[in-house]
Amino acid sequence: MIRYLIVFFVSMVPLVELRGAIPWAYGYKALDPNFNLLASYIIIAIGNMLPMPIIYLFARKVLEWGKDKPVIGGFFTFCLEKGEKGGKKLQEKAGRGLFVALLLFVGIPVPGTGAWTGTLAASILDMDFKSTILAVVGGIALAGCIVGLVCTLGLGAYIGVAA
C-alpha cells in the first residue's frame, strides 16, 4: 500500500507529476511482480488531476499576492512568469485552437509542460474552467500513454528504481 501512496504523492509534485510517477511505478513493478501497474496508473492519474481545480481557482491569485513578499516573492514571481510564458506561447501557436493546444501542451511529456503549468497558463489566459479541465485531463491521458510506452519499452524503469 505504501508504494501506491508514494506514486500518488509523486504525481502531485509540480514539474515531476505523472512523468516521474509512472517510471517510479515501473521501478516498483521491476522489484515486485505483484505490484499492479493498472491500479498505479489510475492512482497516478487521480493524483495528477487532484490539484487542477485548486490551481485554476486560486494559484494565480496567491502568486500575484505573494510576488512582492520578501521571502517568497522570488519563487512566486518565477511561477507567475512561467505560467504567463506558457500561456503566451500557447495562445500564439493556437489562435482559436486553444483547447487542442492546451491538451498537447500538457500531453507531450517534456519538462515544464505538465498539468500544473498548463492549468496555471489556462487560468492566466482566462480560459473557461470546463474547457481547461477537459483539455488538461486529455493531456494527462496522452502523457500517461507516452510515458507508459517509453517505460514498457524498458527506457524508464531504471529511473523509478534509482529514485
C-alpha positions as CSV (number, residue, x, y, z in Angstrom):
1,M,0.0,0.0,0.0
2,I,2.9,2.4,0.8
3,R,4.1,2.2,-2.8
4,Y,0.8,3.2,-4.2
5,L,0.8,6.2,-1.8
6,I,4.3,7.1,-2.9
7,V,3.4,7.2,-6.6
8,F,0.2,9.1,-5.7
9,F,2.1,11.8,-4.0
10,V,4.9,11.9,-6.6
11,S,2.3,12.5,-9.3
12,M,1.1,15.6,-7.4
13,V,4.6,17.2,-7.3
14,P,4.9,20.2,-9.7
15,L,7.2,19.6,-12.6
16,V,7.5,15.8,-11.7
17,E,3.9,14.9,-11.9
18,L,2.9,11.8,-13.8
19,R,6.1,11.9,-15.9
20,G,8.0,10.9,-12.8
21,A,5.4,8.8,-11.1
22,I,4.9,6.3,-13.9
23,P,8.6,5.4,-14.2
24,W,8.6,5.1,-10.4
25,A,5.7,2.6,-10.7
26,Y,7.5,0.6,-13.3
27,G,10.5,0.5,-10.9
28,Y,8.3,-0.9,-8.2
29,K,6.9,-3.4,-10.7
30,A,10.5,-4.5,-11.5
31,L,11.1,-5.0,-7.8
32,D,7.8,-6.7,-7.0
33,P,5.9,-8.7,-9.8
34,N,2.7,-8.4,-7.7
35,F,2.7,-4.6,-8.0
36,N,-0.4,-3.7,-10.1
37,L,0.5,-1.2,-12.8
38,L,-3.1,-0.7,-13.9
39,A,-4.1,0.3,-10.3
40,S,-1.0,2.6,-10.1
41,Y,-1.9,4.3,-13.4
42,I,-5.3,5.1,-12.0
43,I,-3.9,6.3,-8.7
44,I,-1.2,8.4,-10.6
45,A,-3.8,10.0,-12.9
46,I,-6.0,10.9,-9.9
47,G,-3.0,12.4,-8.1
48,N,-2.0,14.4,-11.1
49,M,-5.6,15.7,-11.6
50,L,-6.4,16.5,-8.0
51,P,-4.6,19.8,-7.8
52,M,-6.1,21.2,-11.0
53,P,-9.2,22.9,-9.7
54,I,-7.2,24.5,-6.9
55,I,-4.6,25.7,-9.3
56,Y,-7.2,27.1,-11.6
57,L,-9.2,28.8,-9.0
58,F,-6.6,30.1,-6.6
59,A,-3.0,29.8,-7.8
60,R,-2.9,32.9,-9.9
61,K,-4.4,35.0,-7.0
62,V,-2.0,33.6,-4.5
63,L,1.0,34.1,-6.8
64,E,0.0,37.7,-7.5
65,W,-0.5,38.3,-3.8
66,G,2.9,36.8,-2.9
67,K,5.1,38.1,-5.7
68,D,6.1,41.3,-3.7
69,K,6.6,39.5,-0.4
70,P,10.2,39.3,1.0
71,V,10.9,35.6,1.4
72,I,8.5,34.1,-1.1
73,G,8.5,36.8,-3.7
74,G,11.2,35.4,-6.0
75,F,9.6,32.0,-6.2
76,F,6.1,33.3,-6.7
77,T,7.4,35.7,-9.5
78,F,9.1,32.7,-11.1
79,C,5.9,30.7,-11.1
80,L,3.9,33.6,-12.5
81,E,6.4,34.2,-15.2
82,K,6.4,30.5,-16.1
83,G,2.6,30.4,-16.3
84,E,2.5,33.6,-18.4
85,K,5.2,32.5,-20.7
86,G,3.5,29.1,-21.2
87,G,0.1,30.9,-21.7
88,K,1.5,33.3,-24.3
89,K,3.2,30.5,-26.2
90,L,0.0,28.5,-26.2
91,Q,-2.1,31.5,-27.4
92,E,0.4,32.4,-30.2
93,K,0.5,28.9,-31.5
94,A,-3.1,28.0,-31.0
95,G,-5.2,31.0,-32.0
96,R,-8.7,29.6,-32.0
97,G,-7.5,26.1,-31.2
98,L,-6.6,26.8,-27.6
99,F,-8.3,23.7,-26.3
100,V,-6.2,21.4,-28.5
101,A,-3.1,23.4,-27.9
102,L,-3.5,23.1,-24.1
103,L,-4.2,19.3,-24.5
104,L,-1.0,18.9,-26.5
105,F,1.0,21.2,-24.2
106,V,0.1,19.1,-21.2
107,G,0.2,15.8,-23.1
108,I,3.7,16.0,-24.7
109,P,6.0,14.9,-21.8
110,V,8.7,17.5,-21.8
111,P,9.9,19.4,-18.7
112,G,7.7,22.2,-17.6
113,T,4.6,21.3,-19.7
114,G,2.5,19.3,-17.3
115,A,-0.9,19.7,-15.7
116,W,0.4,22.3,-13.2
117,T,1.8,24.7,-15.8
118,G,-1.0,24.0,-18.3
119,T,-3.7,24.8,-15.7
120,L,-1.9,27.9,-14.5
121,A,-1.4,29.1,-18.1
122,A,-5.1,28.5,-18.8
123,S,-6.2,30.5,-15.8
124,I,-3.8,33.3,-16.8
125,L,-5.4,33.2,-20.3
126,D,-8.9,33.3,-18.7
127,M,-9.8,30.0,-20.4
128,D,-13.1,28.7,-19.1
129,F,-12.9,26.1,-16.2
130,K,-14.7,23.3,-18.0
131,S,-12.5,23.5,-21.2
132,T,-9.4,23.8,-19.0
133,I,-10.2,20.7,-17.0
134,L,-11.2,18.7,-20.1
135,A,-8.0,19.7,-22.0
136,V,-5.7,19.0,-19.1
137,V,-7.3,15.6,-18.3
138,G,-6.9,14.7,-22.0
139,G,-3.3,15.9,-21.8
140,I,-2.7,13.8,-18.7
141,A,-4.1,10.7,-20.5
142,L,-1.9,11.4,-23.6
143,A,1.2,11.9,-21.4
144,G,0.4,8.8,-19.4
145,C,0.3,6.8,-22.7
146,I,3.5,8.2,-24.0
147,V,5.4,7.8,-20.7
148,G,3.9,4.3,-20.2
149,L,5.1,3.3,-23.7
150,V,8.6,4.5,-23.0
151,C,8.6,2.6,-19.8
152,T,7.2,-0.5,-21.4
153,L,10.0,-0.4,-23.9
154,G,12.3,-0.5,-20.9
155,L,13.6,3.0,-21.2
156,G,12.0,4.3,-18.0
157,A,12.1,1.6,-15.3
158,Y,15.6,2.4,-14.2
159,I,14.5,6.0,-13.4
160,G,11.9,4.7,-10.9
161,V,14.3,2.2,-9.3
162,A,17.1,4.8,-8.9
163,A,14.7,7.3,-7.4
